[in-house]
Amino acid sequence: MKLNKMAANFAILIATIIWASTFIAIKKSSVGVDAVALVCYRFALASVIMGMILLFLRKKPWQHLKEGLILGLLLFTSYVTQAIAIYYMMLVNAGFIAGLFVIFVPIISFFCGREKLRWNILVAIILAGIGLWSITGGIGSFQWGDLLMLFSSVMFAAHIVYADLVVKKCDIWVLNFQQFLVATLAGFFGILLFKLPFAVASLDVIWWILYLAIFANVLCYIIQLSVQKIISPTVFAIALSLEPIFIAIFAWTIGGEKIIIANIAGGLMIVVAIIFAQSFRKDEMVQVG
């Protein structure tokens, strides 16, 4: 069934809201399961579902393994550091800092020699820096969670840059299965290596893990794959800029966090920076997984 543009735009909006809600899910889960175990279980279930989809589509799951391995390790690093960071920081700040990956993408592409650093990116960097300063209180007030989330954002940007490089020559369904599986194995060996607990404290945490795997990983991926040839880069850019806002809304409502003026001002500055960074881009950002 083909989607029209209106349905496609609505679908990517739903996916954005789901992606934003994962911050609440991770925060709620963090008290009942180790961050590495959370990522391991989340991607294990997603791997099983994607594996069944590959069987249905009759695709070979072991082609271009190198690309899947690299993507999986980048994905694992990004999600583990994100999960740890969310445990230590306010969700509002976490969402705005995580959104900075949009700005890191062209910066990494520039250092990889893939594109020029345009003037709008330089402006976006300045705006993002001001916003980051506002929500964290400056370099001297940077917390452990802030640094981890910033690192996670860089890793996710690197994941997108590499995905954009290989997605044109690889089967995207297979790539997603492979990276999910690699993230699962990385989590499993990480638990063994650092002697982390496998235990899940409650049934509520299990429900959150199911939500993260089924909706945030698999469903959102299918939505993106279905609409990526229909929606315009502008619409996709708007969706990216809305995600930190939805995270803030979830944090202030479901999360019960206090509304702080400095966070709002800094967050809005970062959102403007995200929009500015996506302006004048002729290509659509590829987000795999």
C-alpha positions as CSV (number, residue, x, y, z in Angstrom):
1,M,0.0,0.0,0.0
2,K,1.4,3.3,-1.1
3,L,1.2,6.3,1.2
4,N,0.3,9.8,-0.1
5,K,2.3,12.8,1.1
6,M,-0.1,13.8,3.8
7,A,-0.1,10.3,5.3
8,A,3.6,10.1,5.0
9,N,4.1,13.4,6.8
10,F,1.8,12.2,9.5
11,A,3.6,8.9,9.8
12,I,7.0,10.6,10.2
13,L,5.5,12.8,12.9
14,I,4.2,9.7,14.8
15,A,7.7,8.2,14.5
16,T,9.2,11.4,15.9
17,I,6.9,11.3,18.9
18,I,7.8,7.7,19.5
19,W,11.5,8.4,19.3
20,A,11.0,11.3,21.7
21,S,9.1,9.0,24.1
22,T,12.0,6.6,24.3
23,F,13.7,9.1,26.7
24,I,10.9,8.6,29.2
25,A,11.1,4.8,28.6
26,I,14.8,4.7,29.3
27,K,14.5,7.0,32.3
28,K,11.8,4.7,33.8
29,S,13.8,1.6,33.0
30,S,17.1,2.9,34.4
31,V,16.1,2.2,38.0
32,G,15.4,-1.5,37.3
33,V,18.0,-2.6,34.8
34,D,21.6,-1.9,33.9
35,A,22.1,0.4,30.9
36,V,24.1,-2.1,29.0
37,A,21.6,-4.9,29.7
38,L,18.8,-2.5,28.6
39,V,20.4,-2.0,25.3
40,C,21.2,-5.7,24.9
41,Y,17.7,-6.8,25.6
42,R,16.2,-4.0,23.4
43,F,18.2,-4.9,20.4
44,A,18.0,-8.6,21.0
45,L,14.2,-8.5,20.5
46,A,14.5,-6.1,17.6
47,S,17.0,-8.5,16.0
48,V,14.6,-11.4,16.3
49,I,11.8,-9.3,14.7
50,M,14.0,-8.1,11.9
51,G,15.3,-11.6,11.4
52,M,11.8,-12.8,10.8
53,I,11.1,-10.0,8.4
54,L,14.3,-11.0,6.5
55,L,13.0,-14.6,6.3
56,F,9.7,-13.3,5.0
57,L,11.4,-11.1,2.4
58,R,13.8,-14.0,1.5
59,K,16.9,-11.8,2.0
60,K,20.4,-13.1,2.8
61,P,21.3,-11.9,6.2
62,W,25.1,-12.3,6.0
63,Q,26.0,-10.0,3.1
64,H,28.2,-6.9,3.6
65,L,29.0,-7.9,7.2
66,K,31.8,-5.3,7.6
67,E,29.3,-2.4,7.1
68,G,26.8,-4.0,9.5
69,L,29.5,-4.6,12.1
70,I,30.7,-0.9,12.1
71,L,27.1,0.4,12.2
72,G,26.3,-1.9,15.0
73,L,29.3,-0.8,17.1
74,L,28.5,2.9,16.5
75,L,24.9,2.3,17.4
76,F,25.7,0.4,20.5
77,T,28.1,3.0,21.8
78,S,25.6,5.8,21.1
79,Y,22.7,4.1,22.8
80,V,24.6,2.8,25.9
81,T,26.2,6.2,26.6
82,Q,22.7,7.8,26.1
83,A,21.1,5.4,28.5
84,I,23.7,6.1,31.2
85,A,23.5,9.8,30.6
86,I,19.7,9.8,31.0
87,Y,20.1,8.2,34.4
88,Y,22.2,11.1,35.6
89,M,20.5,14.2,34.1
90,M,17.2,15.9,33.5
91,L,15.3,14.6,30.5
92,V,14.7,18.1,29.1
93,N,18.5,18.8,28.9
94,A,19.1,15.2,27.6
95,G,16.7,15.8,24.7
96,F,18.2,19.1,23.6
97,I,21.8,17.8,23.8
98,A,20.9,14.6,22.0
99,G,19.4,16.8,19.2
100,L,22.8,18.3,18.5
101,F,23.6,15.2,16.4
102,V,22.0,17.1,13.5
103,I,24.8,19.7,13.7
104,F,27.6,17.1,14.3
105,V,26.6,15.3,11.0
106,P,27.9,18.0,8.6
107,I,30.9,18.6,10.9
108,I,32.0,15.0,10.7
109,S,31.2,14.9,7.0
110,F,33.5,17.9,6.6
111,F,36.4,16.2,8.4
112,C,35.8,13.1,6.3
113,G,36.1,15.2,3.2
114,R,32.5,14.4,2.1
115,E,31.1,18.0,2.1
116,K,32.0,21.6,2.7
117,L,31.4,23.3,6.0
118,R,28.8,25.9,4.9
119,W,28.1,29.2,6.6
120,N,24.8,28.1,8.0
121,I,26.6,25.3,9.9
122,L,28.9,27.8,11.4
123,V,26.0,29.9,12.6
124,A,24.3,26.7,13.9
125,I,27.4,25.9,15.9
126,I,27.4,29.3,17.5
127,L,23.7,29.1,18.3
128,A,24.0,25.6,19.7
129,G,26.9,26.6,21.8
130,I,24.9,29.4,23.4
131,G,22.0,27.1,24.0
132,L,24.2,24.4,25.5
133,W,25.8,27.0,27.8
134,S,22.3,28.1,28.9
135,I,20.9,24.6,29.8
136,T,24.1,23.4,31.5
137,G,25.3,26.6,33.2
138,G,28.6,26.8,31.3
139,I,31.7,24.6,31.0
140,G,32.4,24.8,34.7
141,S,28.9,23.4,35.5
142,F,29.0,20.5,33.0
143,Q,27.9,17.3,34.7
144,W,28.9,13.7,33.9
145,G,25.5,13.1,32.2
146,D,25.9,16.2,30.0
147,L,29.3,15.0,28.7
148,L,28.0,11.4,28.1
149,M,25.0,12.7,26.2
150,L,27.2,15.0,24.1
151,F,29.4,12.0,23.3
152,S,26.4,9.9,22.5
153,S,25.2,12.7,20.1
154,V,28.6,12.6,18.3
155,M,28.5,8.8,18.0
156,F,25.0,8.9,16.6
157,A,26.1,11.5,14.1
158,A,29.0,9.3,13.1
159,H,26.6,6.4,12.7
160,I,24.4,8.5,10.3
161,V,27.4,9.7,8.2
162,Y,28.7,6.1,7.8
163,A,25.1,4.8,7.1
164,D,24.8,7.5,4.4
165,L,28.1,6.2,2.9
166,V,27.1,2.5,2.7
167,V,23.4,2.5,2.4
168,K,23.4,3.0,-1.4
169,K,25.4,-0.2,-2.0
170,C,23.9,-2.3,0.8
171,D,20.5,-3.8,1.4
172,I,19.0,-1.5,4.1
173,W,16.8,-4.3,5.6
174,V,19.9,-6.5,6.0
175,L,22.0,-3.6,7.4
176,N,19.4,-3.0,10.1
177,F,19.3,-6.7,11.1
178,Q,23.1,-6.8,11.3
179,Q,23.5,-3.7,13.3
180,F,20.8,-4.7,15.8
181,L,22.5,-8.1,16.1
182,V,25.9,-6.6,16.6
183,A,24.5,-4.2,19.2
184,T,23.0,-7.2,21.0
185,L,26.2,-9.1,21.0
186,A,28.2,-6.1,22.1
187,G,25.9,-5.6,25.0
188,F,26.0,-9.3,26.0
189,F,29.8,-9.4,26.0
190,G,29.9,-6.0,27.8
191,I,27.8,-7.5,30.6
192,L,30.1,-10.5,30.9
193,L,33.3,-8.4,30.6
194,F,32.4,-5.9,33.3
195,K,30.4,-8.4,35.4
196,L,27.2,-6.3,35.1
197,P,23.8,-7.7,36.3
198,F,21.5,-9.4,33.8
199,A,18.5,-9.0,36.1
200,V,15.4,-7.0,35.3
201,A,13.8,-5.6,38.5
202,S,10.1,-5.6,37.6
203,L,7.5,-6.4,35.0
204,D,7.2,-2.6,34.3
205,V,10.8,-2.6,33.1
206,I,10.1,-5.5,30.8
207,W,7.1,-3.6,29.3
208,W,9.4,-0.6,28.7
209,I,12.0,-2.8,26.9
210,L,9.2,-4.3,24.7
211,Y,8.1,-0.8,23.8
212,L,11.7,0.3,22.9
213,A,12.3,-2.7,20.8
214,I,8.9,-3.1,19.0
215,F,7.9,0.6,18.5
216,A,11.1,2.7,18.7
217,N,13.4,0.3,16.8
218,V,11.3,-1.8,14.4
219,L,8.1,0.2,13.8
220,C,9.8,3.5,13.5
221,Y,12.4,2.0,11.1
222,I,9.6,0.6,8.9
223,I,7.8,4.0,8.9
224,Q,11.0,5.7,7.9
225,L,11.7,3.2,5.1
226,S,8.2,3.6,3.8
227,V,8.2,7.4,3.7
228,Q,11.8,8.3,2.9
229,K,11.0,8.5,-0.9
230,I,7.8,10.5,-0.3
231,I,8.6,13.2,2.2
232,S,10.8,16.1,1.3
233,P,14.1,16.9,3.1
234,T,12.4,20.0,4.6
235,V,9.8,17.9,6.3
236,F,12.4,15.5,7.6
237,A,14.3,18.4,9.0
238,I,11.2,19.8,10.7
239,A,10.7,16.3,12.2
240,L,14.2,16.3,13.6
241,S,13.8,19.7,15.1
242,L,10.5,18.7,16.8
243,E,12.0,15.7,18.6
244,P,13.8,17.7,21.4
245,I,10.5,19.7,21.9
246,F,8.5,16.5,22.3
247,I,11.1,15.1,24.7
248,A,10.7,18.3,26.8
249,I,6.9,18.0,26.8
250,F,7.2,14.4,27.9
251,A,9.7,15.4,30.6
252,W,7.5,18.2,32.0
253,T,4.3,16.0,31.9
254,I,5.0,12.3,32.4
255,G,8.4,12.9,33.8
256,G,7.3,15.5,36.3
257,E,10.3,17.7,35.8
258,K,10.2,21.4,36.7
259,I,10.0,24.0,34.0
260,I,13.2,26.2,34.2
261,I,13.4,29.3,32.1
262,A,17.1,28.8,31.3
263,N,16.3,25.3,30.0
264,I,13.5,26.7,27.8
265,A,15.7,29.5,26.4
266,G,18.7,27.3,25.8
267,G,16.5,24.5,24.3
268,L,14.8,26.9,21.9
269,M,18.3,28.2,20.8
270,I,19.4,24.6,20.1
271,V,16.2,23.9,18.2
272,V,16.8,27.0,16.0
273,A,20.4,25.7,15.5
274,I,19.1,22.3,14.4
275,I,16.7,23.9,11.9
276,F,19.5,26.2,10.7
277,A,21.9,23.3,10.3
278,Q,19.3,21.5,8.1
279,S,18.6,24.6,6.0
280,F,20.0,24.6,2.5
281,R,20.7,20.8,2.5
282,K,19.9,19.3,-0.8
283,D,20.2,15.7,0.3
284,E,18.0,14.0,2.8
285,M,19.7,12.7,6.0
286,V,19.8,8.9,6.2
287,Q,18.9,7.6,9.6
288,V,19.2,3.9,9.9
289,G,17.8,2.1,12.9
